[in-house]
Amino acid sequence: MLKRIILWFWMNIAVIIVLTVVFSILEHYFGLKLDLYWTNYISILIYAAIIWFTWSFISLAISKWMAKKAYNITIITQDDYLNLDSKQKLVWDTVKNLSERNHINMPEVWIYSSNDPNAFATGMTKNSSLVAVSTWLLSAMDNWAIEWVVWHEMAHILNGDMVTMTLLQWVLNTFVVFFARIVANLISNSVDEKLSPLVYMLVNILLQILFGILASLVAMKFSRYREFRADEWSARFLGKEKMIAWLEALKKMQSIASSDDSKLATMKISTKWKSGFMAMFSSHPDLDDRINALKAMNI
C-alpha cells in the first residue's frame, strides 16, 4: 500500500509540473487566461483537454516503470536465453517470432512473481512495449496454453490497444470536466451571489463524480471489446479450439488462485468476474462470454 501511495504521489507531482509549464506557455504566448469560474466555454474545453491529455499520456509513458515497481519482476534478455527453462524460452521465442513477422521492435519479456494465472502487455508504442507473464501461469499451464497467452498479449500490442485506450480515456475525461463545469456555472449563476462560489464548487465536484462514473462505463465497455478482438486475432492463427480449452482451464485456475485485480487490471489477460450491475464496470468479459464468442466464430 505504501509503495502505491508513493507512486501515485510522484506521478501527480510530474503531472503538476508539466501542466504548470504548459499553462504558463499558453497564458504568456497565446493569451489564454484562467478565470475563477471558467465562464469561457472554449477555455474550459482547452484546459480540460490539456489536463487530461497530460495525465493520460504521462500515465501511459510511465506504465512500464509502474509495472516494474508494482511487481517482483525478472526481465529476460538475449544473454539469459541459454539459462531459461523450456517454458520461459517458449515465451521469448513466441514474442520474438511475432515481432519479427509484424516488423516491430521486439517487446521486452518479463516474468513476474504472482499467485495469479495472468499476463499483461503495456508500453507507449508498439516499438517500446513489453509482455509479462506470471510465474503461476508458467508453472500451471501447458506449452500450447502459454503460447496462446503470448499471442493474445501480442495482439493488444499489434492492435495498438494501449494507445487507443489512452486516447479514449483522454476524450472521456475531457468531456467529464467540460460538461461538469458548464452545468455548475449555470446552476451557480441561478442562486444568490454570496452562495454562488460554494454552489459552483459543490455541484462541480458532484457532477464530475457522476459523469466520471458514466465515462467509466464507456471505457470498460471498450476494454471488454478489445479483449474479444484480441481473442479473435489469436484464434485465427492458433485455432479457436485451443483457445476455448485454455479459457476453460483458466476458469478452473481462477477459482483457486489469489488474484489482485487492483494492480494493472485493465492490462491483464483476465480478471475475476463481477456480477450484476458491477459487471458493467469490469475491464474484461466473463470467460463464458469469451468462450461462446469463440464458438460462434467462423474460422
ABEGO torsion letter per residue (X at the ends): XAAAAAAAAAAAAAAAAAAAAAAAAAAAAAGBBBBAAGABAAAAAAAAAAAAAAAAAAAAAAAAAAAAAABBBBBBBAAAAAABBAAAAAAAAAAAAAAAAAGBBBBBBBBBBBABBBBBBBEABAABBBBBBBAAAAAABBAAAAAAAAAAAAAAAAAGAAAAAAAAAAAAAAAAAAAAAAAAAAAAAABBAAAAAAAAAAAAAAAAAAAAAAAAAAAAAAAAAAAAAAAAAAAAAAEAAAAAAAAAAAAAAAAABBBBAABGAAABABBBBBBEAAAAABABBBAAAAAAAAAABBX
